[in-house]
Amino acid sequence: MPEQLANLNDVASRAGVSKSTVSRVLNNKLGNGFTVREEVRNRILAVARELNYRPNLIAQSLTKQRYRMIVILGGAHALSEMGNIYQTAVNTITQSLDSDPEDFDVSVDVSHHKSDISELPPWKIEGVIVLAKSTPATMKELEDAAIPYVVINGPAGKGGISVVPDDVQGTRLAVTYFYELGHRKIAYAGPRADYLRGHSSLADRHQTYISMLKEFDLPDIPEHNMPFDSAEEFLRSAVLNHGATAIVAYGHREGLNLMQAAHKLDIAIPEQLSLLCFCDKYANSIMSPGLTFIDLRSQEMGKVAAELLLKRMTDKKYRPKTVKVDERLVIRESTAPPPKD
């Protein structure tokens, strides 16, 4: 038979104190007139370690008068790629919630779930933050149970709040910047072929790029509407064959691939070719040379998401909405005026 797990009674009995004292010590809930001697506190902690005691979260959620659990969903897909915007957003969310006087407990789900399975935990929760997307079963449960939730960089249901970067505004910044530098042949390198289809950023960035070419009466550079499979082939077509002097890249992975391919093809950046990408500033900070980028401001998205969730949990009349976070142009070493003929 499996070994029975230690419970609160076991720790209290071994330490020679009451269950309430053990609970207060292990949950760091001292103060408000309640104190214990350091000797007693250390004895409780030592016994808990010796017995390998773990609190029963489900039992706690059933007994607490006020539930203070918040779960972040979508870690399996959103946190799988190093340097993406969600890692910064999650860090900011947890910092914001940790600093709240309500002292929320935050968990991040990184499990893979089938579409017909809810991602919500079995214990009571007060709120949810979704990274990009959730399963249909999860969204239905959130809506049906009227659980306060916020989606970062993705759509929410009628009862939720969506916090997204303004990719239309950011793309306009990018193309306008190149145009004002003097570039008249501006290419667009879309996402990798394996990128998740259907995300709003794909259409927003590409369609805005097309509309900006028309607005500035600029020529159409081929392959802007093709999946990005080979950086070398893209550069041969867009730069060597069609004379592009600037490229707007969908993301930092595409930007890095283009920079490496340009070096291999002896295309000097930024002397012959200017390059920028959409990126998180923390991922961009490790690139060398530094890429000019459109900052998606993931830190701000995380901060706004945490604030809106807290407001939604405390104000039941707060009306759901979509919040767009302005993107910013950050100029680094990869862009310059076009070469003179």
C-alpha positions in Angstrom: 0.0 0.0 0.0 1.2 3.5 -0.7 2.7 5.5 2.2 0.1 7.8 3.8 0.9 11.5 3.4 1.5 13.5 6.6 -1.3 16.0 7.5 -1.6 19.0 9.7 -2.5 16.8 12.7 0.7 14.8 12.3 2.9 17.9 12.3 1.0 19.4 15.3 1.3 16.2 17.3 5.0 15.7 16.6 5.8 19.3 17.3 3.7 19.4 20.5 1.6 22.4 19.4 -1.9 23.1 18.2 -3.1 22.8 14.6 -3.8 26.5 14.4 -0.2 27.3 15.5 1.2 25.0 12.8 -1.1 26.5 10.2 -0.1 30.1 11.1 3.6 29.3 11.1 3.6 27.3 7.8 1.5 30.0 6.0 3.6 32.8 7.5 0.5 34.4 9.1 2.0 35.7 12.3 1.1 39.1 13.7 -2.2 40.7 14.7 -1.5 39.7 18.3 -0.3 36.2 17.5 3.3 35.3 18.1 5.4 32.2 18.7 8.9 31.8 20.1 11.6 31.3 17.6 12.4 27.9 19.1 8.8 26.8 18.5 8.7 28.1 15.0 12.0 26.3 14.1 10.7 23.1 15.7 7.5 23.2 13.5 9.4 23.9 10.3 11.9 21.0 11.1 9.0 18.6 11.8 7.2 19.6 8.6 10.4 19.0 6.6 11.0 15.7 8.4 7.5 14.4 7.6 7.6 15.9 4.1 4.4 17.7 4.8 2.6 19.3 1.9 -0.6 21.4 2.4 -3.8 20.1 0.8 -4.8 22.9 -1.6 -8.2 21.6 -2.2 -9.0 21.3 1.5 -7.6 24.8 2.0 -9.8 26.3 -0.7 -12.9 24.7 1.0 -12.1 26.1 4.4 -10.8 29.6 3.6 -13.4 32.3 4.1 -11.9 34.3 1.2 -10.4 32.5 -1.7 -7.1 34.1 -2.9 -6.0 31.7 -5.7 -5.2 33.1 -9.2 -4.1 30.7 -12.0 -2.2 31.6 -15.2 -3.2 29.3 -18.0 -1.5 28.6 -21.4 2.1 28.0 -20.2 2.6 24.9 -22.3 2.4 26.9 -25.6 3.2 30.4 -24.5 6.3 29.7 -22.5 7.8 27.0 -24.7 10.0 29.4 -26.8 12.8 31.2 -25.1 12.7 35.0 -25.2 9.0 35.4 -26.1 6.8 38.1 -24.7 4.9 35.8 -22.3 7.9 35.1 -20.0 8.2 38.9 -19.3 4.5 39.2 -19.0 4.2 36.4 -16.4 7.1 37.8 -14.4 5.3 41.2 -14.3 2.0 39.6 -13.4 3.3 37.7 -10.5 5.2 40.7 -9.2 2.1 42.9 -9.4 -0.1 40.3 -7.7 2.6 39.6 -5.0 2.6 43.3 -4.1 -1.2 43.5 -3.7 -2.3 43.7 -0.1 -4.7 40.8 -0.6 -1.7 38.5 -0.8 -2.8 36.2 -3.7 -1.3 32.8 -4.3 -0.5 32.5 -8.1 0.1 29.3 -10.0 1.1 28.8 -13.6 -0.3 25.8 -15.6 2.2 24.4 -18.1 0.4 21.1 -18.9 -0.8 20.2 -22.3 -4.6 19.8 -22.5 -7.0 18.4 -25.0 -9.5 20.8 -26.5 -12.4 19.1 -24.7 -10.7 19.2 -21.3 -10.9 22.2 -19.0 -7.6 23.7 -17.8 -9.0 25.0 -14.6 -7.7 23.4 -11.4 -10.0 21.4 -9.0 -9.8 24.0 -6.2 -11.6 27.3 -5.9 -10.0 30.2 -7.7 -10.8 33.9 -7.7 -9.4 34.8 -11.2 -7.6 33.6 -14.3 -5.1 35.1 -16.7 -4.9 33.3 -20.1 -1.7 33.5 -22.2 -2.9 33.9 -25.8 -5.5 31.2 -25.8 -7.2 28.4 -23.8 -9.1 25.3 -24.7 -12.7 25.7 -25.8 -13.8 23.8 -22.7 -11.9 26.2 -20.5 -13.4 29.2 -22.1 -16.9 27.7 -21.7 -16.3 27.0 -18.0 -14.9 30.5 -17.4 -18.0 32.1 -19.1 -20.6 29.8 -17.5 -19.2 30.2 -14.0 -18.6 33.9 -14.4 -15.0 33.6 -13.2 -13.1 36.9 -13.7 -10.4 36.5 -16.4 -8.1 38.4 -18.6 -6.5 37.2 -21.9 -3.1 38.5 -22.8 -2.4 38.8 -26.6 -5.5 36.9 -27.6 -9.3 37.2 -27.8 -11.6 36.9 -24.8 -15.2 35.8 -24.6 -18.1 38.2 -23.8 -17.4 38.0 -20.0 -13.6 38.5 -20.2 -11.1 41.2 -20.8 -8.5 41.2 -23.6 -5.1 43.0 -23.3 -3.3 43.1 -26.7 -0.4 45.0 -28.3 -1.6 47.4 -31.1 0.1 45.7 -34.1 -1.6 48.0 -36.6 -0.1 51.1 -34.8 3.3 49.3 -34.5 3.5 48.4 -38.1 2.7 51.9 -39.1 5.5 53.0 -36.9 7.9 50.6 -38.6 7.1 51.5 -42.2 6.9 55.2 -41.6 10.3 55.1 -39.9 11.9 53.4 -42.9 10.1 55.8 -45.3 11.4 58.9 -43.4 14.9 57.4 -43.5 14.6 57.5 -47.3 13.9 53.9 -48.0 11.6 53.3 -51.0 11.9 49.5 -51.4 10.7 48.0 -48.1 10.2 44.2 -47.8 8.2 42.3 -45.3 9.4 38.9 -43.8 6.4 37.1 -42.4 6.4 34.4 -39.7 7.9 31.0 -39.9 5.8 28.3 -41.6 5.3 26.5 -38.3 3.9 29.5 -36.5 0.5 29.1 -35.0 -2.1 30.0 -37.6 -5.0 32.3 -36.9 -3.3 34.8 -34.5 -4.5 38.3 -35.1 -0.9 39.6 -35.4 -0.4 37.7 -38.7 -3.1 39.7 -40.4 -2.7 43.0 -38.6 1.0 43.3 -39.4 0.9 42.0 -43.0 -2.3 43.9 -44.0 -1.0 47.1 -42.4 2.3 46.7 -44.3 0.4 46.4 -47.6 -1.8 49.4 -46.8 1.3 51.5 -45.9 2.9 50.7 -49.3 -0.2 52.0 -51.0 -0.3 55.1 -48.8 3.3 56.0 -49.6 3.0 54.8 -53.2 5.8 52.3 -52.8 6.5 49.2 -54.9 5.4 45.7 -53.9 8.4 43.5 -52.9 7.6 39.7 -53.7 7.4 37.0 -51.0 5.8 39.3 -48.4 2.8 37.0 -48.3 4.8 33.7 -48.1 5.7 31.7 -45.0 9.3 32.4 -44.0 11.2 29.2 -44.6 14.7 30.2 -45.7 16.4 33.5 -44.7 19.0 33.1 -47.5 16.4 32.6 -50.2 14.4 35.5 -48.9 17.4 37.8 -49.1 18.3 36.6 -52.6 14.8 37.4 -53.8 14.0 40.6 -51.9 17.4 42.2 -51.7 19.6 40.8 -54.5 16.9 40.4 -57.1 14.4 43.1 -56.3 16.6 45.7 -54.6 15.0 46.0 -51.2 17.0 48.2 -48.9 14.9 47.6 -45.7 13.0 44.7 -44.2 10.3 44.6 -41.6 10.5 41.1 -39.9 7.6 39.5 -38.1 9.5 38.6 -35.0 13.0 38.3 -33.4 13.5 34.7 -34.7 13.1 35.9 -38.3 15.2 39.0 -37.6 18.1 36.9 -36.2 17.9 34.4 -39.1 18.0 37.3 -41.6 20.9 38.9 -39.9 22.9 35.7 -40.0 22.0 35.0 -43.6 23.0 38.6 -44.6 26.4 38.0 -43.1 26.8 34.8 -45.1 25.8 36.5 -48.3 28.1 39.5 -47.6 25.1 41.9 -47.3 26.3 44.6 -44.9 23.8 45.7 -42.1 22.9 48.5 -42.0 25.2 49.9 -44.8 23.4 47.9 -47.5 20.3 46.7 -45.8 18.3 48.0 -42.8 16.5 45.5 -40.7 13.9 45.7 -37.8 11.6 43.3 -36.2 8.7 43.0 -33.7 10.2 41.9 -30.4 10.2 42.0 -26.6 12.9 44.4 -25.4 14.3 41.8 -23.0 14.8 39.2 -25.8 16.3 41.9 -28.0 18.8 43.0 -25.3 20.8 39.8 -25.8 21.2 40.2 -29.6 24.5 41.5 -31.0 24.6 43.7 -33.0 21.4 45.2 -31.6 18.4 45.0 -33.9 16.1 48.0 -34.2 12.7 46.8 -33.1 9.1 47.5 -32.4 8.7 46.9 -28.7 5.6 44.9 -28.0 5.8 46.1 -24.4 5.1 42.8 -22.7 5.9 44.2 -19.3 3.2 46.8 -19.7 0.7 44.1 -20.9 1.4 42.0 -17.8 1.0 45.0 -15.5 -2.3 46.1 -17.2 -3.6 42.5 -17.1 -2.9 42.1 -13.4 -4.5 45.5 -12.6 -7.6 44.7 -14.7 -8.1 41.3 -13.2 -7.9 42.7 -9.7 -10.4 45.4 -10.6 -12.8 42.8 -12.2 -12.6 40.6 -9.1 -13.5 43.5 -6.7 -16.0 45.3 -8.9 -18.7 43.0 -10.3 -20.2 45.9 -12.3 -16.9 46.5 -14.2 -17.7 46.0 -17.8 -15.4 43.8 -19.9 -13.4 45.4 -22.7 -10.4 45.2 -25.0 -7.3 47.2 -24.0 -4.7 47.9 -26.7 -1.2 48.7 -25.5 0.7 51.1 -27.8 3.9 49.7 -29.3 7.2 51.6 -29.4 10.0 52.0 -31.9 13.4 51.4 -30.4 16.3 52.3 -32.7 19.5 50.3 -32.4 22.4 49.5 -34.8 20.6 47.6 -37.6 19.0 50.5 -39.4 20.3 53.5 -41.4 19.4 55.6 -44.4 19.6 53.6 -47.7 22.9 53.4 -49.6 23.5 56.1 -52.1 23.5 55.0 -55.8 
